[in-house]
Amino acid sequence: MPRPHRRRVAVAAAEAGEHLRGTHEKPGSVLIMSHGEVHDTRRYWVVFGALAALTVLTVGVSYLHLPMGMAIAVALVIASVKGGLVAAYFMHLVSERTIIFLILGITAIVSLGFLVPIFDVATHVHVP
């Protein structure tokens, strides 16, 4: 008698195979998770490329010699976008319910509130 876990994976694999027959995807581009979910690995590679590009952008911005407050703000914005990509795709929050996004939105607003003192200090520091 087959175990239910293996049956779910087999069903997911069969569904992935059916999905692949009508598309241009390669058979190796689908990842079947141990709990039966089917994921498109191409999406993960696109997110990886975006993360790499944002890392290069962060390094590039460091060579612009921006004022300290502006440099920190730009770095935090880029880091927030990267963190959002990681949370959305690698932590599978894209498919979560609305309450998760409400909580994340409140967290983002509070986090942006921490930027206000950075701008204030950057504009009011007087060096003798």
SEVEX-870373 format. One record per residue: residue number from 1; x, y, z of N, C-alpha, C, O in turn. Coordinates in pm, 1 decimal, decimal comma. Atoms other than C-alpha are relative to their C-alpha. Layout:
REM SEVEX-870373
(pt NUM (X Y Z) (X Y Z) (X Y Z) (X Y Z))
...
***
This chain:
REM SEVEX-870373
(pt 1 (84,3 -118,3 0,0) (0,0 0,0 0,0) (89,1 125,1 0,0) (173,8 139,5 88,2))
(pt 2 (-85,2 -117,9 4,1) (156,6 334,1 -102,1) (-32,2 97,2 113,0) (-147,2 111,3 154,5))
(pt 3 (20,4 -97,4 -106,3) (208,2 595,0 165,4) (-64,2 125,7 -57,2) (-35,1 161,6 -171,3))
(pt 4 (69,8 -118,4 51,8) (-12,7 907,7 132,0) (95,5 110,5 -43,7) (70,0 179,5 -142,4))
(pt 5 (-95,3 -105,9 34,4) (287,5 1141,0 127,1) (56,8 -21,5 -140,3) (63,6 71,5 -220,7))
(pt 6 (-57,7 29,9 131,1) (442,6 965,9 -172,3) (-105,3 13,8 -110,1) (-73,9 53,8 -222,2))
(pt 7 (106,5 -12,0 98,9) (107,3 958,6 -348,8) (-20,9 147,3 -37,3) (-37,5 179,7 -154,9))
(pt 8 (17,6 -143,2 28,2) (69,6 1338,2 -314,4) (111,8 52,0 -88,5) (87,4 129,7 -180,8))
(pt 9 (-112,6 -42,7 81,6) (416,1 1390,4 -456,9) (-14,0 -53,9 -140,6) (15,6 16,3 -237,3))
(pt 10 (19,0 58,6 132,6) (338,0 1153,5 -742,8) (-108,7 74,0 -76,5) (-94,5 97,3 -196,5))
(pt 11 (106,9 -75,9 64,2) (14,9 1340,3 -816,8) (52,1 136,9 -42,1) (23,4 182,7 -152,7))
(pt 12 (-56,0 -130,4 34,0) (199,3 1673,5 -805,9) (94,5 -11,7 -119,0) (96,4 75,6 -205,7))
(pt 13 (-91,3 20,0 112,7) (463,0 1535,0 -1041,9) (-77,9 -22,3 -128,8) (-40,1 28,5 -234,3))
(pt 14 (82,0 24,0 118,7) (194,8 1412,9 -1280,6) (-64,9 129,4 -47,5) (-71,5 155,6 -167,6))
(pt 15 (58,1 -128,9 37,9) (23,5 1753,0 -1270,8) (105,1 90,1 -62,2) (77,0 160,8 -158,9))
(pt 16 (-106,8 -82,0 56,6) (356,5 1923,1 -1334,7) (33,2 -46,9 -140,6) (57,7 35,0 -229,2))
(pt 17 (-25,8 53,5 133,2) (416,5 1691,1 -1629,9) (-106,4 41,8 -98,7) (-75,9 77,0 -212,6))
(pt 18 (109,8 -44,3 87,1) (74,8 1773,7 -1772,5) (14,0 148,1 -30,3) (-10,1 192,0 -142,8))
(pt 19 (-17,9 -144,0 19,4) (145,7 2142,5 -1721,0) (113,0 27,3 -98,8) (105,0 120,8 -178,5))
(pt 20 (-115,8 -23,7 85,5) (478,4 2112,8 -1900,1) (-26,1 -37,7 -145,2) (36,1 18,3 -235,5))
(pt 21 (23,7 43,5 137,8) (338,5 1938,4 -2206,9) (-51,3 113,0 -87,9) (-18,5 118,3 -206,4))
(pt 22 (58,0 -106,1 80,3) (149,9 2247,3 -2319,6) (80,1 128,7 0,6) (34,1 229,0 -53,8))
(pt 23 (-78,7 -122,7 -8,8) (426,7 2499,2 -2250,6) (138,0 -22,8 -59,5) (170,2 -132,0 -106,3))
(pt 24 (-137,1 7,4 51,0) (781,0 2572,6 -2358,2) (100,8 -25,0 111,4) (221,2 -11,5 89,8))
(pt 25 (-90,3 20,5 -112,0) (925,0 2491,2 -2017,1) (72,1 -133,5 -13,2) (18,8 -229,8 -68,3))
(pt 26 (-77,4 123,8 -1,4) (1195,0 2230,7 -1977,9) (-45,3 -84,5 119,1) (-88,5 -28,8 220,0))
(pt 27 (42,6 84,3 -112,4) (1115,7 1930,0 -1755,3) (74,6 29,1 129,1) (18,1 8,7 236,6))
(pt 28 (-76,2 -29,0 -120,5) (1390,0 2034,4 -1511,0) (-32,1 133,9 62,0) (26,5 169,3 164,4))
(pt 29 (27,8 -133,2 -51,2) (1237,7 2378,3 -1457,0) (-111,4 2,1 103,3) (-156,2 109,8 142,6))
(pt 30 (103,9 6,8 -101,7) (976,9 2258,1 -1207,1) (58,0 -68,6 121,9) (120,9 -174,0 111,5))
(pt 31 (-48,9 54,6 -126,1) (1062,3 2195,3 -844,0) (-120,4 -51,9 77,1) (-214,9 22,9 101,7))
(pt 32 (108,8 59,0 -76,9) (835,3 1958,7 -652,1) (46,3 -9,6 144,6) (140,7 -81,8 176,8))
(pt 33 (-36,6 -4,6 -140,5) (850,1 2027,8 -280,8) (-45,0 -128,7 69,3) (-131,8 -199,7 18,6))
(pt 34 (32,1 122,7 -71,8) (832,3 1746,7 -24,0) (-144,3 -3,0 48,0) (-199,2 -110,9 70,4))
(pt 35 (138,8 -2,3 -44,5) (486,3 1862,3 84,8) (-96,6 11,2 -117,0) (-213,0 45,8 -96,9))
(pt 36 (88,0 13,5 114,1) (346,8 1831,7 -267,3) (-20,5 124,5 -83,5) (-90,6 117,9 -184,5))
(pt 37 (16,0 -120,9 79,7) (368,4 2191,2 -393,3) (91,6 -4,9 -120,9) (201,3 -60,4 -114,5))
(pt 38 (-79,4 -5,8 121,1) (494,6 2249,5 -743,9) (42,7 144,8 -21,0) (-40,9 235,1 -20,5))
(pt 39 (-53,3 -134,5 17,9) (720,5 2551,2 -801,4) (78,3 7,3 -130,2) (147,5 -86,9 -168,7))
(pt 40 (-72,8 -25,4 123,2) (859,2 2696,3 -1120,5) (138,2 55,4 35,9) (147,7 164,3 92,6))
(pt 41 (-133,7 -44,8 -37,8) (1237,2 2723,8 -1078,7) (44,4 121,3 -79,6) (132,9 194,9 -35,9))
(pt 42 (-36,9 -118,3 78,4) (1257,8 2985,7 -1354,2) (-26,3 126,6 80,4) (52,3 221,1 73,4))
(pt 43 (32,4 -116,9 -82,4) (1090,3 3232,9 -1115,4) (110,4 23,7 103,0) (148,6 138,0 128,0))
(pt 44 (-106,9 -15,4 -98,9) (1358,5 3165,0 -854,2) (126,3 56,1 -64,3) (195,6 137,6 -3,3))
(pt 45 (-117,8 -52,9 69,1) (1632,9 3232,1 -1108,1) (-17,8 147,3 -35,0) (78,2 224,2 -28,8))
(pt 46 (25,8 -142,1 28,9) (1468,8 3561,4 -1208,6) (17,1 83,2 127,1) (76,7 190,9 123,4))
(pt 47 (-14,9 -71,2 -127,6) (1449,2 3666,4 -842,4) (147,0 5,4 39,0) (194,6 108,1 87,4))
(pt 48 (-143,9 0,2 -28,6) (1812,1 3562,1 -795,3) (71,9 105,4 -83,7) (157,7 177,2 -32,4))
(pt 49 (-60,1 -101,8 86,1) (1909,8 3779,0 -1093,0) (-31,6 140,1 47,7) (54,8 227,8 44,4))
(pt 50 (37,9 -131,4 -52,2) (1716,8 4073,1 -948,5) (78,4 32,0 127,3) (122,8 145,2 146,5))
(pt 51 (-78,3 -21,4 -122,0) (1890,2 4027,4 -613,3) (145,3 31,7 -32,4) (205,6 118,7 30,5))
(pt 52 (-138,3 -27,4 40,4) (2229,8 4016,7 -783,4) (11,8 140,3 -58,6) (107,3 212,2 -29,1))
(pt 53 (-2,6 -133,6 59,8) (2147,1 4330,2 -985,3) (-13,3 108,2 107,2) (53,9 211,1 100,2))
(pt 54 (15,3 -97,4 -107,8) (2032,8 4513,0 -672,1) (125,8 7,9 86,1) (157,7 114,3 139,0))
(pt 55 (-126,6 -2,8 -73,3) (2356,3 4413,4 -498,3) (102,9 83,1 -75,3) (175,5 162,5 -15,5))
(pt 56 (-91,4 -81,6 82,5) (2556,4 4559,5 -788,3) (-40,4 146,8 8,7) (46,1 234,2 15,5))
(pt 57 (47,6 -137,5 -12,4) (2338,1 4872,0 -767,3) (41,2 61,1 133,6) (80,0 177,8 139,4))
(pt 58 (-42,2 -48,5 -132,1) (2413,2 4903,8 -395,3) (147,4 38,2 -0,5) (185,3 142,9 52,1))
(pt 59 (-143,4 -30,3 8,0) (2786,6 4887,1 -463,2) (22,1 123,4 -87,8) (104,6 208,7 -55,1))
(pt 60 (-13,0 -115,8 88,6) (2748,7 5136,2 -750,3) (-38,7 129,4 68,6) (26,5 231,9 48,5))
(pt 61 (42,9 -120,4 -71,9) (2562,0 5383,0 -529,0) (105,4 42,1 101,2) (119,6 161,1 129,3))
(pt 62 (-103,7 -36,3 -97,8) (2844,4 5367,1 -275,5) (111,4 82,8 -63,1) (181,2 156,2 7,0))
(pt 63 (-103,0 -78,0 69,1) (3076,2 5517,0 -539,3) (-48,8 139,0 -41,3) (29,5 217,4 -95,0))
(pt 64 (53,5 -130,9 37,7) (2847,6 5819,1 -594,6) (34,7 109,1 100,8) (16,2 227,4 72,1))
(pt 65 (-38,0 -93,8 -105,3) (2969,6 5984,9 -272,9) (-115,5 93,4 34,9) (-100,5 215,5 35,5))
(pt 66 (116,8 -75,6 -42,3) (2622,0 6094,4 -166,7) (18,6 47,2 143,8) (100,4 -8,5 217,0))
(pt 67 (-2,9 -37,0 -142,8) (2568,7 6280,5 161,0) (-41,0 -119,5 85,3) (-116,0 -206,3 40,8))
(pt 68 (17,6 117,5 -85,2) (2560,4 6040,4 454,5) (-147,3 -39,5 14,0) (-181,0 -156,8 -2,4))
(pt 69 (141,6 31,7 -18,7) (2185,1 6063,0 516,7) (-63,0 -56,3 -125,4) (-139,7 -152,4 -119,4))
(pt 70 (55,5 46,5 126,9) (2098,7 6019,9 150,3) (55,2 -138,1 -34,9) (-18,5 -223,4 -84,4))
(pt 71 (-60,6 130,1 29,1) (2343,1 5729,1 111,7) (-65,7 -109,8 84,1) (-93,0 -219,2 34,5))
(pt 72 (64,5 98,8 -87,0) (2188,1 5550,5 409,0) (-142,9 -25,8 -46,9) (-188,3 -140,2 -49,1))
(pt 73 (138,6 14,9 45,1) (1836,4 5616,0 279,6) (-7,2 -85,1 -126,9) (-92,3 -173,3 -137,7))
(pt 74 (-1,3 76,8 124,7) (1919,3 5480,1 -67,3) (34,8 -146,5 28,6) (-26,7 -237,6 -26,8))
(pt 75 (-38,2 137,2 -35,0) (2090,7 5175,0 82,5) (-115,2 -72,9 68,6) (-137,7 -191,2 43,0))
(pt 76 (112,9 63,1 -68,0) (1789,5 5109,0 306,1) (-114,7 -30,5 -96,2) (-182,3 -132,2 -81,3))
(pt 77 (105,1 25,9 98,5) (1547,5 5138,6 14,1) (36,0 -122,9 -83,4) (-47,8 -210,3 -105,4))
(pt 78 (-44,1 115,9 78,9) (1751,5 4893,5 -194,0) (-7,0 -127,2 84,3) (-51,4 -231,5 36,4))
(pt 79 (5,4 116,5 -88,3) (1783,0 4658,9 104,0) (-144,4 -41,8 26,6) (-172,8 -161,0 38,4))
(pt 80 (141,0 32,4 -21,7) (1407,2 4680,2 161,7) (-58,7 -73,3 -120,6) (-135,1 -168,5 -105,2))
(pt 81 (47,7 68,0 120,8) (1337,1 4584,0 -199,1) (55,0 -142,4 -4,1) (-17,8 -236,5 -35,7))
(pt 82 (-59,2 133,7 -1,3) (1579,8 4292,4 -170,1) (-65,8 -88,7 105,4) (-94,4 -205,7 80,1))
(pt 83 (67,4 76,5 -105,2) (1423,2 4183,0 157,0) (-141,6 -38,0 -39,6) (-188,5 -147,5 -8,5))
(pt 84 (134,4 30,3 48,0) (1079,1 4206,2 0,3) (-1,0 -113,4 -100,7) (-89,2 -199,2 -97,8))
(pt 85 (-9,7 108,9 97,6) (1186,8 3983,7 -287,8) (25,2 -133,9 68,1) (-36,7 -234,8 34,2))
(pt 86 (-30,4 124,3 -72,1) (1333,7 3726,0 -51,6) (-122,8 -48,6 75,3) (-156,2 -166,9 69,9))
(pt 87 (118,5 40,0 -76,8) (1025,2 3727,7 170,4) (-111,8 -47,4 -92,5) (-177,9 -147,3 -64,0))
(pt 88 (112,1 33,3 87,9) (780,4 3717,4 -119,4) (19,7 -132,5 -71,3) (-73,2 -213,0 -78,8))
(pt 89 (-18,7 118,0 84,4) (937,3 3443,1 -327,1) (66,4 -116,8 71,0) (20,4 -230,1 57,1))
(pt 90 (-68,4 111,7 -64,0) (1179,0 3238,2 -116,4) (-70,9 -46,3 126,7) (-58,6 -162,4 165,7))
(pt 91 (78,2 38,0 -117,2) (955,4 3244,3 192,4) (-146,3 -25,8 -37,6) (-229,7 -49,4 49,8))
(pt 92 (131,7 33,4 54,9) (646,7 3189,5 -29,5) (-112,5 86,5 55,6) (-224,0 37,9 75,0))
(pt 93 (104,4 -89,1 -49,4) (457,9 3493,3 101,5) (-87,9 52,3 -112,5) (-191,5 113,0 -85,7))
(pt 94 (79,4 -44,8 113,1) (328,9 3568,6 -248,5) (-138,7 -64,5 3,2) (-237,7 -1,5 -34,1))
(pt 95 (127,0 72,1 1,0) (56,6 3309,3 -202,8) (-72,2 4,2 134,5) (-167,9 -70,7 154,2))
(pt 96 (63,7 -7,6 -131,6) (-36,9 3404,7 154,6) (-127,0 83,8 -3,5) (-158,1 149,2 -103,1))
(pt 97 (124,4 -75,1 -10,7) (-359,7 3560,1 271,5) (26,4 148,2 24,2) (139,8 188,7 49,6))
(pt 98 (-9,2 -145,3 -9,8) (-428,6 3933,0 297,3) (52,3 46,7 135,2) (120,8 148,8 141,2))
(pt 99 (-42,2 -42,6 -133,0) (-363,3 3952,2 673,1) (152,2 8,6 10,0) (205,3 94,8 80,0))
(pt 100 (-146,3 -3,4 -1,1) (4,7 3875,6 614,8) (49,0 131,7 -60,1) (141,5 193,7 -7,5))
(pt 101 (-41,5 -124,1 64,3) (33,2 4173,8 380,1) (-34,8 121,7 85,2) (37,7 221,1 82,4))
(pt 102 (35,0 -108,4 -89,9) (-144,7 4398,1 629,6) (106,3 13,8 108,8) (150,7 124,4 139,4))
(pt 103 (-103,3 -2,0 -103,8) (104,6 4303,0 899,2) (132,8 49,8 -57,2) (200,9 131,0 5,4))
(pt 104 (-124,4 -45,5 62,4) (398,8 4349,7 660,5) (-5,7 147,9 -34,1) (94,7 218,0 -21,0))
(pt 105 (15,4 -141,6 32,0) (261,9 4687,8 550,8) (17,9 87,5 122,9) (85,2 190,4 116,8))
(pt 106 (-15,8 -75,6 -124,4) (236,2 4811,1 909,1) (146,3 0,1 42,4) (198,7 102,5 86,3))
(pt 107 (-142,8 8,5 -34,2) (590,7 4688,6 972,5) (82,6 92,2 -88,3) (174,2 158,5 -39,7))
(pt 108 (-74,0 -86,5 92,2) (716,1 4872,4 662,8) (-19,5 146,9 36,0) (75,8 224,7 31,8))
(pt 109 (26,5 -139,7 -36,6) (548,2 5197,5 770,6) (76,9 38,3 125,8) (135,5 146,3 132,7))
(pt 110 (-74,8 -26,6 -122,9) (699,9 5174,6 1117,9) (149,4 8,3 -30,6) (219,2 93,7 23,9))
(pt 111 (-141,5 -1,5 36,6) (1040,0 5096,1 963,8) (37,1 129,8 -71,4) (144,3 185,3 -47,4))
(pt 112 (-26,2 -127,2 67,5) (1016,1 5401,2 738,1) (2,6 115,2 99,3) (71,2 215,0 77,1))
(pt 113 (-3,2 -102,5 -103,7) (947,4 5605,9 1050,3) (137,0 13,7 63,7) (171,8 119,8 115,5))
(pt 114 (-135,4 -7,3 -55,0) (1297,4 5519,4 1165,1) (94,0 81,7 -88,8) (201,7 120,7 -43,8))
(pt 115 (-84,1 -79,3 89,5) (1437,6 5706,7 863,5) (-5,8 149,5 32,2) (87,1 223,2 -1,0))
(pt 116 (15,9 -143,0 -28,4) (1309,3 6044,2 987,4) (117,4 53,5 81,3) (172,1 157,2 43,5))
(pt 117 (-116,3 -53,5 -73,5) (1585,3 6087,7 1251,0) (128,7 -0,4 -83,4) (214,8 85,3 -63,8))
(pt 118 (-120,8 3,7 83,0) (1848,4 5990,3 994,0) (6,7 124,5 -87,4) (112,1 187,2 -98,3))
(pt 119 (1,4 -120,7 82,9) (1742,3 6271,4 761,7) (20,8 125,1 84,8) (87,0 219,2 41,3))
(pt 120 (-13,8 -115,7 -86,6) (1721,0 6513,6 1053,3) (144,5 18,1 41,1) (196,4 129,7 36,9))
(pt 121 (-141,4 -8,9 -41,4) (2072,9 6433,0 1175,4) (87,9 37,0 -119,0) (182,7 114,2 -104,3))
(pt 122 (-82,9 -26,9 118,1) (2213,6 6443,2 822,0) (-9,3 145,4 -44,1) (85,7 198,0 -102,1))
(pt 123 (15,6 -138,3 44,6) (2077,6 6792,1 759,1) (36,3 101,6 105,0) (51,9 219,3 72,4))
(pt 124 (-25,1 -97,1 -108,5) (2153,3 6950,2 1099,0) (134,1 -17,0 69,5) (158,8 50,1 169,6))
(pt 125 (-129,7 19,1 -63,0) (2502,4 6829,4 1183,7) (93,4 110,1 -48,2) (111,2 129,6 -168,4))
(pt 126 (-92,8 -108,2 33,5) (2748,3 7119,5 1197,2) (139,4 -40,1 47,3) (160,0 -66,8 165,7))
(pt 127 (-137,4 35,3 -34,7) (3117,7 7040,0 1189,1) (75,9 129,5 22,7) (80,4 214,7 -66,1))
(pt 128 (-72,6 -125,6 -29,3) (3327,4 7311,6 1361,4) (125,8 15,8 -81,5) (196,3 115,7 -67,5))
***
